[in-house]
C-alpha cells in the first residue's frame, strides 16, 4: 500500500523550499539541507566564537547552563557582539537577510565529552530526541546549527526523517516524554556533520545531541530563526530573546547589545540595545 504525503508535510516542504531555494545547498532530507559557508566569513565567525569560548573558560565557565549554553555576560558582551555581526553576515551571503523577520540570540553550545551531571535528568535536555516546536516556536521558524570545533565525528547533532504522513499535531507544545510517540515513527539519519557548513532544518524536524563512546567535546551554534512569509507568526519566548532583522543589520554600526547580568549573577540572556 502506497502512503500518501500528508497536507501538513506538503505545506512544510513548500515553506521550507521557498527559503532554502534562495541559496546553494545540499539536500540531506526533504526538510533538512546543508550549505557551505563562504570560507572567509566562516573563518571570521569561528574565530569570534572561539574567542568568546576561551574568555568564558577564564571565568571557569560560570556562564554555562547545564545544557551547555554559554550565556553572554557583561564581562564578555563586546566579544558576543562580534559573533552576532558575523552571524548576520552568513545570512547576508545566503540571500536570506531580507527573508528573516526576527533573529533569536544564538546559543553558543559547548557539549562536553560526557553529559553534565546537572543535565542528565532534566526532562528537556537536548540529548533526548525532540522538535524545537515543543518549546513553543511557531510555524514560521527554521532551526540552524553550525559546528565550530571539537570532536564533531563522535559528538554531534543527529536528525530524524519525518514520515510523509505526519500530521500537524507534531507542532503542538509538549514535553519530550509526550513527544516520544512521534520519535517512534521517525527514522534516525546518518548525515554528514562538517566544519564550514550551516545545517538548516524545519521546525518540525526531530533531532538530538548524540555522543559515541570516548567522544570529546564539541562547540557549535544552534538557534531558531523566524521568517516573514507564513500564515502564523507565533513564539513562546520572552521578548528579550528576540531582535528584529532590521536591528540585526545595524549591529556594530549604530548600536550594540548590552547584557546587564554579570558572571556571578543569575543565568539569563536579557539584553538592552545601546548606541555606540
C-alpha positions, 0 to 999 in steps of 0.5 A: 500500500502506497502512503500518501504525503500528508497536507501538513508535510506538503505545506512544510516542504513548500515553506521550507523550499521557498527559503532554502531555494534562495541559496546553494545547498545540499539536500540531506532530507526533504526538510533538512539541507546543508550549505557551505559557508563562504570560507572567509566569513566562516573563518571570521565567525569561528574565530569570534566564537572561539574567542568568546569560548576561551574568555568564558573558560577564564571565568571557569565557565560560570556562564554555562547552563547545564545544557551547555549554553554559554550565556553572554555576560557583561564581562564578555558582551563586546566579544558576543557582539562580534559573533552576532555581526558575523552571524548576520553576515552568513545570512547576508551571503545566503540571500536570506537577510531580507527573508528573516523577520526576527533573529533569536540570540544564538546559543553558543553550545559547548557539549562536553565529552560526557553529559553534565551531571546537572543535565542528565535528568532534566526532562528537556535536555537536548540529548533526548530526541525532540522538535524545537516546536515543543518549546513553543516556536511557531510555524514560521521558524527554521532551526540552524546549527553550525559546528565550530570545533571539537570532536564533531565525528563522535559528538554531534547533532543527529536528525530524524526523517519525518514520515510523509504522513505526519500530521500537524499535531507534531507542532503542538507544545509538549514535553519530550516524554509526550513527544516520544510517540512521534520519535517512534515513527521517525527514522534516525539519519546518518548525515554528514556533520562538517566544519564550514557548513550551516545545517538548516532544518524545519521546525518540525524536524526531530533531532538530538545531541548524540555522543559515541563512546570516548567522544570529546567535546564539541562547540557549535551554534544552534538557534531558531530563526523566524521568517516573514512569509507564513500564515502564523507568526507565533513564539513562546519566548520572552521578548528579550530573546528576540531582535528584529532583522532590521536591528540585526543589520545595524549591529556594530554600526549604530548600536550594540547589545548590552547584557546587564547580568554579570558572571556571578549573577543569575543565568539569563540572556536579557539584553538592552540595545545601546548606541555606540 
